[in-house]
Amino acid sequence: MSGMTTRPDRGGDLPPRPPAVPDIPAQPGPEAAAAGPPPAAATAPGADDPAAGRTPEESPAADPAADAVAEPAPRPDRAQYGVVAFLALVGGLVIFDATTRIGRAINTADPIGPKPVPILLGVLLLVIAVIYAVDVARGGAGEPEAGEDVDLTVPVDWRTVLLLIGAFLVNAVLIDRLGWVISGTILFWGSAYALGNRHYVRNLLIAVALSLITFYTFAIGLGVDLPAGVLQGIL
Amino acid sequence: MDNFANLLDGFANVLTPMNLLFALIGVTIGTAVGVLPGIGPAMTVALLLPVTYGMEPAQAFIMFAGIFYGGMYGGSTTSILLNTPGESSSVVTAIEGNKMAKAGRAAQALATAAIGSFVAGTIATVLLVVVTPPVVQFAISLGAPDYFALMLLAFVSVTAVLGASRVRGFASLLLGLVIGVIGIDQSGQQRLTFGLPQLADGIDVVVVAVGIFAVGEALWIAAHLRRRSGEVIPVGQPWLGKQDWKRSWKPWLRGTAFGFPFGAVPAGGAEIPTFLSYVTEKKLSKHPEEFGRGAIEGVAGPEAANNASAAGTLVPMLAIGLPTNATAAVMLAAFEGYGIQPGPLLFTRESSLVWTLIASLFVGNLLLLVLNLPLAPAWARLLRIPRPYLYAGILFFASMGAYAVNAQPFDLYLLLALGLLGFGMRRFGLPILPLIVGVILGPRAELQGRRALQLSGGELHGLVGGWVSWLIYATIAVVLLWPLIGRFVVRPLRGRLVTA
């Protein structure tokens, strides 16, 4: 229920976390650079994180923390330097786009034109990246978001996250080809599996029912654009 | 009494069988998602936006009004029965509410929350009716420089006042502003589109909101899923004894008095008034020894403050077009989705729609009370939903909603990228609200800023208008420099007072 308000981060010290190595699966395109996850990686020897044993694709982005030697506990949350790198990267990209790709404004009535705002934002992002880095170096840490179903004492369960992303991508690839009823069924069933539910048949029934109900209520009832796909003419 | 007549017309619009049905659907969905962990009202409105584009705007807003108040109420049920509040505004309710529930007084805690929410919501909506028209009158006199300054104030205040870490808030705000820049700008130039035609119209706010709230939240929770869900305290029919009524009604009124003004000013939020209400009730109570062990005043006051503040946020949203919390921000995007510009002109151009929305707030509030007192045991059962189904369902509806915006799979990839961004922000403690406000208000701020500079021929003094903008810039300076002011002005002064 993060809906109404963001939890104020109280800036408290983090308990030492097992290092998390995020895997960034096939990014959907260059826009992901502006909207992707912060490439974070803090690998330390002797990590007991089960995810570290698997074969995650290392984030390609430059990460100042990656070559840092792990210090004895209490270890600062070095993965935060990944956020710094991400902010700097976005800032650089915005400035690059503004200076090279945006054309000149033709309209003389608009003295500002399209360039200054992105350039200003890019510069501010670089400034914030520097301040952020200083904050991290001085021991600052953001508090991970808590919630009803969130247990922050366990390390990030990358297997579940990757399976969920997989189910999500399968839906994105198949939705136009096979239609919402089939791809949505796969999405729900796959997500329930990823989250640890093993009632295969019951889940399939729920998934099919949910897809059919949403298709008939929204696509046929309310005129929402949901593809029928291969089931065109049957539904 | 023109407004009063308008309000009566609004009631006439709401009280048709069809619209009452939409109000009922709204409060039911709102309460359900408020009760369910992982889903909040902002996410719900965002998810429902694309599927309501086929409806009449009035009907959609009647439903959103129900979701708005229903979500507030549902959140308190969760924090009382489960003691793990998901929203910071419900944190205070959980302190005494969960203690009451554990002591076998869950029914009374839920009842005082429900009735308190109704009382506060009704009074606050009356205040909304009284306060908004003068604010609109004032807002009409504002020019482009004043609007630009106001939006800067909104940026600075959601970033610097709410949340403890300013640098993380500003990082989040800047990312949001950058997302808002993507697309063809007002002079026809493509910005940050990288030649992708799908990005030419910018990223739809629905995709951003659903990605950051729904997908980001689902992935984050999945990564840390509590394998044994918290103990849900069983509850029967909520009711209040005579003594409880006596102890509740004053906290309700005081909570409302705290909540409404804080909601109505930018960045007031719900945390401060709920906390203030709690502290006040503790101080005024005849049973201070009960605080910490389940005092009913500690539920009644903060819950009323929470609801009143929610109504308060609608004042700047409707009158000026400034959202101060996430739900208001998404509702602002909803107005734009229907081609309606929020702001002072809303009351003249879309008078009927606005007053219908306000009337539906009253109706929704009453429906909530009627619905929630008998249905509380059912809502409590909702808390036992198997978590795999809950989060699989969130991803399912998120994908459906995002796809429905433009009917293109590209938006689903975008949704995932934004979901991963939301995941990273939760991991590193970056607040979400500044990003959403940045995405929604950024383009509007740029428009007003460029308009202001157009009038001055590009000279920077064009950004400063009348006394209003001076006042706002002064406020921004105080907010930004507050840590320095605190160190060099407030603390020495206090020290001198102590020595004197």
Interface residues (C-beta under 8 A of the other chain):
Chain A: M1 S2 G3 M4 T5 T6 R7 P8 D9 R10 G11 A20 P22 I24 Q27 P28 G29 P30 E31 A32 A34 A35 G36 P37 P38 A40 A79 Q80 V83 F86 L87 V90 L93 V94 D97 A98 R101 I102 G103 A105 I106 N107 A109 D110 P111 I112 G113 P114 V117 P118 L121 L124 L125 I128 A129 I131 Y132 D135 G140 A141 G142 E143 P144 E145 A146 G147 E148 D149 V150 D151 L152 V154 V156 D157 W158 T160 V161 L164 I165 A167 F168 L169 N171 A172 V173 I175 D176 W180 G184 L187 F188 W189 S191 A192 A194 L195 G196 N197 I206 L210 T214 F218 L222 G223 V224 D225 L226 P227
Chain B: G34 L36 P37 G38 I39 G40 P41 A42 M43 T44 P50 V51 T52 Y53 G54 M55 G71 M72 G75 T78 L82 T84 P85 G86 E87 S88 S89 S90 L162 G163 A164 S165 V167 R168 F170 A171 L174 L175 L177 V178 I179 V181 I182 D185 Q186 S187 G188 Q189 Q190 R191 L192 F194 L196 L199 I203 G211 F213 V215 E217 A218 L219 W220 I221 A222 A223 H224 L225 R226 R227 S229 G230 G269 A270 E271 A310 N325 A326 T327 P386 R387 P388 Y389 Y391 A392 G393 L395 F396 F397 S399 M400 Y403 A404 N406 A407 P409 F410 L412 Y413 L414 L416 A417 L418 G419 L420 L421 F423 G424 M425 R426 R427 F428 G429 L430 P431 I432 L433 P434 E446 G449 R450 L453 Q454 G457 G458
